[in-house]
Amino acid sequence: MNELLLSNIRWQDVVDVTLNSYILFRLYVLFRGTTTLRVVVVIAFLWFFQRIAAYLGLIITSWAVQGVTAVAAIIIIVIFRNEIRSVLQAKNLKALLWGFPHGTIKTPVEIVVESVYEMARKRTGALIVFPAKEDLKELVQNGIAWRGRISKEMIMSIFWPDNPVHDGAAIIQGDQITDVGVILPLSNRKDIPFYYGTRHRAATGLAEITDALVIVVSEERGNVVVAKGSSIRVINRKEELTTILQEQVGVATKGADQTRNEKIKTGVAAVVSVLFIVGVWFSFPRGLESMITLEIPIEYMNRDPKTEILDTSVNVVNLNIGGSGTIIKTIRPDQVNVKLDLNKALIGRNTYTITKENIKLPPGAFLKGVNPSVVEVTLDVPITKELPVQVDWTGKLPESLILSEVKLYPEKLLIEGGSYMLKDISTIYTEKVLLDNISESGKISVKLALDPALLKIALGSKDRISIEYVVKKRLQ
Amino acid sequence: MRYKILISFIAPFFIIFCLSLPAYSQQNENNSSTPDSAKLTLAHAVMCEVIQEFKPWNQAVVFSITIGKVSCFTSFDSVPEKTYIYHNWYCRDSLSKQMKLFLQPPSWATFSSIQFREADKGFWRVEVTDSEGNIFHVLRFSITE
C-alpha cells in the first residue's frame, strides 16, 4: 500500500507540497504575534473539522461548518485588513519572501528614554507613539511626514512649545520619527483620572483600540505616563520605561535561551507547515478518488524488420484508470500508451497478456483494469505466390442450359502476402458472377475478391480477370 | 411373392456394395497394346453430371445443387502397367474425399462421383494425381443453387 502510494507521487505533488508549506510558513513568520494568525488557526481548524464531518457523512454539520469557514475567511480580510496591509506594505519583497523579523531596524530606546525624561524634567509636554503590528493610518489624522533619524535633540525640538507641531503626537518606527503633529483619537473612558488632559485622553484613545504603545510627558506634573492597551500608568524609573519600550519595539534583551527558543519555535512552525500541507494533500486529492476508461491504441514495438504484422486480435484496449479526481480530470489520452514488445515474437500467432509493464500512465494515475487483457499478434514474412484463379459463380442457370467450359485470362496471378497466411491458400477467387443473366456463351471481366483482405495482387499483375464461357443445351 | 422377398433381401446388400465402390472402372474398348516404356498419360478429364455408356454426359463447370451428384471422368490412353491414380476432391481448399482408382494397361478410363448436400455449395476442385501424388490435372467447378 505504502509502495503504491509512494510510486504514485508525482514531481508536481512534491512541488505542490513544498511551495504551499513555504507559503504557510511565511504567513506564520509574517503574522506571528498578531490576532490575524490566531484567527487563521481557528479557520484552519474549522476547515479540518468540516473535512472530518464530510468524511463521516454529517451532511448538515459539514454544510454549516463550511459556511462558517467561508464567512470567517471573508471576515478576517475585512476586520484585519489594516493588520494585513501593514504586514504586506511595511516590508519589501525580499522581506515578504524570505526575510525574518530579526533583521528589522532597532529603535534607539535609550535615546528615546533619555529624551522623554529630559522633557519631563523641563516640563515639556510630549506625546510619542510606538506602533506595533497594526497599521495606524486610518485611525490618526493630520500627520506631517518627518522621516528623521532619532536623536535627543530632534525629539526635544519637535515638542518645544514654539514648534508648530508640538501639540500633536510623534510616531516612531524603527530608528526614525516618521510623522509629527499627528492627531490621535480621544478616549471616551470615564475612569481616567480627572486631572489628565487631552494629551492623556489621546494616548489612551489610541492605545485601547490598537496594539500601539503611547508615551505621554505631562507638562503640568512633569511625569511620564505609558498607555498600552487599556492600561495607563506613570513610569518613574528610566529602566522600567526602557524595558517596556524594548518589549514594544521587539528589541528586548534576548538571552541565549530566548534566542534558542525562538529558533525552536520557527523550526516547529516549519515542520508543522509541512505536515499540515502534507495532511491536506493526503486528505484532499486522495479523498476524491475517481476512475476513467480510456480507449488506447496498442503500439507494437521492436518487430523484426523482416516480418510484418499479419493480424491482431485487437488494436485498441480499454484501460480503467484510477486516481484522484484532479489527476483524472486533467489526464489526456496522449499521456497514456500501451506498448507491446515483439522482440521475442515468432512467425505465426503470438499471445500476449497486457500487464502494468506494457502501460505508461501519468504520475498519480494507476491501472485498475485492461480489457481485453490478452492480445494475439500474428507475425509473418511477406512472400509472393502464384495462385490459380477460380470464378465465384452464383445463382442458377436455366434448367435447359449448362455452363460447359470456362477460360480465364490470366489463369494464374502473383499474389503478395504473409507466408503463414498464404501457406493454406491454393486458389484465389473472383468476385461473384451471377448465372441467372447468362443465356448464351459470352465474355465478361471481373475483379478479384481477395480473402483475407491482407492479400495483395503483386505489382505488375492484372487486377481484373477476363472470363470466356461456353453455354450449351443440356442433353437429356 | 418369393421373388419379392428375395429382392428385398438382396437389394440392401447391392446398394451397400455399389456405394462402397469408390469408383467404377471400365476397360476401354481400345485394347491396342502400349510399349512398357511409355509414360502414363492423361488423355481426357472432365466434370460431368452423369456417366452413361462409359462416357461423360453434360460436361460442365457449374452444377446445380438440385442435381445431387457430380462425377469426374478421366481417361488414360497410355497405361504402361497396372497402377492406380487418385481423384482428390477439395471443397474450398479443404480435402473432402480421396478416391483411389485402378488402371489397367494398355489404356483405361475411370471416374469417381460424389453426392451433394446443401452445405456443399461453393468452390470445388478435383486433383487427378498418380500413385505418388504427382498432379496430372486440376478440374475446377462450382456448385450453386
Chai-1 contact restraints between the chains, C-beta under 6 A:
chainA,res_idxA,chainB,res_idxB,connection_type,confidence,min_distance_angstrom,max_distance_angstrom,comment,restraint_id
A,Q390,B,F123,contact,1.0,0.0,6.0,A-B,restraint_1
A,Q390,B,R140,contact,1.0,0.0,6.0,A-B,restraint_2
A,W393,B,V62,contact,1.0,0.0,6.0,A-B,restraint_3
A,W393,B,S142,contact,1.0,0.0,6.0,A-B,restraint_4
A,W393,B,T144,contact,1.0,0.0,6.0,A-B,restraint_5
A,K396,B,S64,contact,1.0,0.0,6.0,A-B,restraint_6
A,K396,B,E145,contact,1.0,0.0,6.0,A-B,restraint_7
A,I402,B,N58,contact,1.0,0.0,6.0,A-B,restraint_8
A,I402,B,A60,contact,1.0,0.0,6.0,A-B,restraint_9
A,L403,B,A60,contact,1.0,0.0,6.0,A-B,restraint_10
A,L403,B,V61,contact,1.0,0.0,6.0,A-B,restraint_11
A,L403,B,V62,contact,1.0,0.0,6.0,A-B,restraint_12
A,S404,B,Q59,contact,1.0,0.0,6.0,A-B,restraint_13
A,S404,B,A60,contact,1.0,0.0,6.0,A-B,restraint_14
A,V406,B,V61,contact,1.0,0.0,6.0,A-B,restraint_15
A,S426,B,D93,contact,1.0,0.0,6.0,A-B,restraint_16
A,R474,B,N58,contact,1.0,0.0,6.0,A-B,restraint_17
A,L475,B,W57,contact,1.0,0.0,6.0,A-B,restraint_18
A,L475,B,N58,contact,1.0,0.0,6.0,A-B,restraint_19
